[in-house]
Amino acid sequence: MFTTLQFIQKNLVYVIPLSMICGLIGGGYIFDAGPLKQLIIPITFLMVYPMMVTLNVKSIFKGHDMKLQFTTQIINFVLVPIIVFSIGKIFLAGAAEKYGLWAVGLFLIGVLPASGMTISWTGFAKGNKEAATKMLVFGLLIGSVAAPVYTKVFMGATVDVDIFHMFKQICIFVFVPLAMGILTQNYLVKKHGKQLWMNVYKPKFPPISALGVTLIAFVAMSLKAKNIIANPGDILTIVIPLMVFYFISYALLTLTGRIFFKREDAVAMVFGVVMRDLSIALAIAMTAFKEQGMTIALLISLAYVIQIQSAAWYVKLVPFLFREKSADRSEFDVPAMKSRPVYEEIS
């Protein structure tokens, strides 16, 4: 069973599109997808809780990188919301209700930053993983409080935003799993020791979250299958603004990193902003917006495909975008150990 979960985790870039295709065929032609709505909350918890178990909250008290952390969160909570709001206005300005709901989905992606993938991708690109972990924690905490307010202010004219209900959903899908995750981690470390925690128990949680991501993508597509089959152009309409958002994000962050930060910190900042917390965005979309949430969730599900694939390509470009000076390398450097799987942390 665990081997299967690891396979899903390491191949999300293929598994997620496959699960969405299965959902499209199943919900469109084979079964009634309506009852799947009852699975949204348990699947969402399955998706979020494992990420919280592996989170190193204590990292926020380490290091002296306030300039880097401050810059990252300014981009996350000032520039990115403006960017996604503007892209939504330009590319999702149709008269039909679905365009406004897709714009809401794009905006949710913009105000819920820093997923667990931030750490994995930063490590794979040989960036500052400690800084990336702090970005994840700060982004999670700030975004959880800011998201309901931002969504009400920016998108209140598009969709009915119950700010208190939305915050309640965030508490259910962020703060409750966070508290349980911290307790779980502390219990396992205390009972089995830090070494066993790091080497044996911690690696078992991200694959479970990967399963949750796969299932929620299947459910979201199944519930919207009949509408998509009737309007196949909707997929292209959604994909274009997503690609524009990720392209602008990579370009802006690469330029900022090259100008203001050393290579390792710049890489952490790129992934600390670009790797949006799509799992929590999905959870909020599918629980805080009732029937409209299914339409919103469709865009967020497709964002998984673009986010993972673009990150894989960006890692290959890092050596060219952030060239290391020879003076930064020690003549005593040893060959790097084999990197852990890119998709080790999955939400």
N, C-alpha and C positions, 0 to 999 in steps of 0.2 A: 504493500500500500504506500509506504513512504517513498519507495523508488518511483512510483507513478507520480506522486506529488512533486518530487524533485524534477522529474521530466517536464511536468507542466510548468514549473517555476523557471526552468532554464530555457524553455521554448515558448514563452508567452507571446513573442512577436508572431508566431504561427498559430498558437493555440487560441488566442483571443479572436482573430478573424474566423477561424474554423468554428468556434462556439457560436459566433454571431451568424454565420451561414446556416448552421444547424438550427438556431433559433428562428431564422427567417423561414426556412423550409418547414420546420415543425409547426410554428405558430401560424404560418400562412396556409398550409395545405393538410397537415396531419392531425393536429389536436387543437382543442380549445385552450388557449393560453390564459384565460381569465383566472382560473384557480391559482396560477403561479404567483399572483399578487401576494398571497399569504406567506410566501417564502422570502419576501424581500427583507424583512427585518432580521430573521435568523441568518440569512446569507450575508447580510451587511455586517452583522456582528462577527461572523466567521472571517470576514475580510479585514476588519479593523483591529480586533483584539490581538491577533498574533503580532501585528506590527508594534503595538504598544508594549508587549512583553519584552521585545528586544531593544526598546528605546533606552538610551543612556541619558536620563534626565540630569544626572550629576555633572555632565559635561559642560553645562552652561556656566559653571563656576570655575572652569579651567581656562587658562590662557589669557593673553593680553592682545586681543584682536578686535577692539571696539570699533575701529574705523571700518574694518571689513564687515563686521556684523551689522553695523549701522547702515552702511551703504546697501547691503543686501536687502535689509528690511524696508528701506526707503523705496528701492526698486519694486519690491514685492507689494507694498501697500500704498504707493503713490503712483508710480509710473505704470505698472502692469494693469491695475484697474482702469486707468484712463485708456490704455492701449486696447484692452478687450472691449470696453464700452464703445470706443470709436470704430473698431473693426465690425462690431455687431451692427452699428448704425449704417455702415457702408455696405456690408455684404448680406445682411439679414434684415433688409428694410421692406420686405414684402408685406402686402396688406393682410394676408391670411394669418390667423393666430399662431400657427406653427413657427413662423419666422421670429416672432417676438419671444416665443418659448425657447427656441434655439439660441437666441441672443442671451437669454437668462442663463442657459447652460454654459455658454462661453464665458459669461461673467462669473459664474460660480467657480469655474476653473481658475479664473484670474484672482479670486479673493481667498482661495484656499491653497496656499503654497506649500512647498517643501514636503515631499513624500519620503517614505523610507528608502526609495530608490536613490535618493540624493547621495546617500553614503556609499552605496555599492558602485554607482557610476563614477563618483569622485575617486574612489579607490582604484577602480579599473583604469582611470586616466592619470593615475599617480598624482592626485591632488591632495589637499590638506583635509584628511578625513575628520580630524577633531573639530576643525572649523565647520565642516559640513554638518556634523552632528549637532552643533550648537545652532546652526541655521535652521535645522529641522525642528528642534525644540522651540526656539523663539517663534518661528513661523506658525507652528501648530497652535501655540498658545495665543498669539496675537490674532491669527486668522479666525480662531474659534469665537473670539469676542467681536471682531470687526465685521465678519461676514454678514450677520443679520442686518447690521446698520448700513453697510455699504449696499447690500442688495435692495433694501428699502429705499435708500436715497437715489440710487442710480436706476433701478429697474421697477420701482413702485408704480410707475405709469404704464408699464407693460404687463405686469402680472400682479395679482393680489398677494402682497407679502405680509404675512402675520409675523411681525418681528419676534414676538415672545414665543410663538409656536416654533419658529425656526431655531431660536436659541435653545428651546427645550429639546429639539431633535439633535442639535449639536452636543448638548450635554449627554444625551443617550448614546450617541455614536462617537463621541470624542472623550469626554471627561470620565464617564463610567468605565469604558475600556481602558483608559489611561490609568485610572486608579487600580483597576483589577490587574493590569499589566505590571505595574510597579510592585504590587503585592506578590504576584506570581514570581517575578524575577527575584525579589528579595528572599522569598521562601526557598526557591531552588538554589540560590547562591549560599544561603545559610545552611541548608541541609546537605548539599553535595560539594560545596566549595566553588570558588571562582573558575578554576581551571576546567572542571567538568561542565560548569555552566557554559563557558565559552566554546568548548570543543564538542560537547555532546548534546546539551539541551537547547541552547540558543539556535543552532542551525535547523532544528526541527519545526520552528514556528513559521518562518517565511513561506515555506511550501504550502502550509495550510491557508495562508492568506492568498496565495496565488490561486488556489482552488476557488476561494470565494470570489476573486476577480473574474475568473472564467465563468462561474455560475451566474453572477450578476449580469455579465455581458449577454449570456444566453437568455436570461429572463427578460432583460430590457428589449432585446431584439424580438423575442417571441411575442411580447405584448404589443409591439408596434408593427409586426410582420405584415398584416393585411393592408395597413396604410402605406407601408413602403412598397409593397408589390403593386399597389394601385398608383403609386407616384414614385417610380424608380429614380427620377432626377433628384429626389430629395437628398440622396447620399452625396452626390456631387456638390449640391448646394451647401451641405454641412462641411465637407472636407476642405473646400477652398478657404474659408475663413480660419479654420484650424491651422492649415499649412502656413497661412500668412502670419498668424500669431506666433507660431514657433520659429519661423524664419526671422521675424523682427526681434524676438527675444534673444536668439542666439547671436545675431549681429550686434545688438545693443550691448549685451553682456561681454562679448568678446572684445569689443572696442574699449569698454570701461575697464576690463581686466588688464588689457595690455598697457593702458595708460597709467593706472593707479596702483596696481598690485603685482607682487611677484607671481611667478607661474603657478605654484601650488595653491595659493590663495585665490587666484583668478579662476582656476579650474573649479574649486569648491564653490565660488560664487555663481558660476555659470549653472552648475547642476543644482545649486541651492535655490535658484529661481525657476529654471526651466522645468524641473521635474515636479510638476504640480500634483497635489494630493487628490488624484482622480477618484480614489476609493471613497473618501469622505464626501467629495462633491456628488458622487453617485448616491451615496446614502441620503444626503440632504435632499437631492432632487426627487428621489423616489418616495420620500416620506413626508416632506414638508409642503409639497405642492399638489398632493392628491392626484387626480386623474391627469392633470397637466404634467405631472412629474415624469410620466412615461415618455413624452415627447422630449422633454429636457434631457432625460437620461440617454436618449439615442445619441445625441451629439457627444456627451461625455464618454460613452462607450467607444465611439470611433476615435476619440482623442487618445485612448490607450495605444492604438496601433501606431499613430503618428508619433507619439511621445517616445515610445520604446525604440522604434526604428530610427528616428532622428538622433536619439542619444547614441545609438550604436555607430552611426556614421560620424557623429561629432568626435567620439573617442578616437577614431582613426585620424581625424584632422588635427587633434590637439598638438602633436609634435610640430606641425607646420604653423599653427596659429600662435603657439607660445613656445618659441625656440629658447632652449636653455643656453645660458652662457657657459663657456667651458670652465670658467672660474668657479661656477657653482658646483662642479662635480669633483669629488674627491678621487685621488688616484688609488685610494684604498677601497673604493666602492666594490661591493660584491654583486654578483648577478641577482636580479630580483627573483624572489620566490614566485612560484606560480600563483597567479591571481585567483582569488575565490570567485565563484560564479557571479556574473554580472547581475543576475536577477535574485541575488541572495535576499534582498529586502524588497518587499513587493508592494507597497501601497503608496 
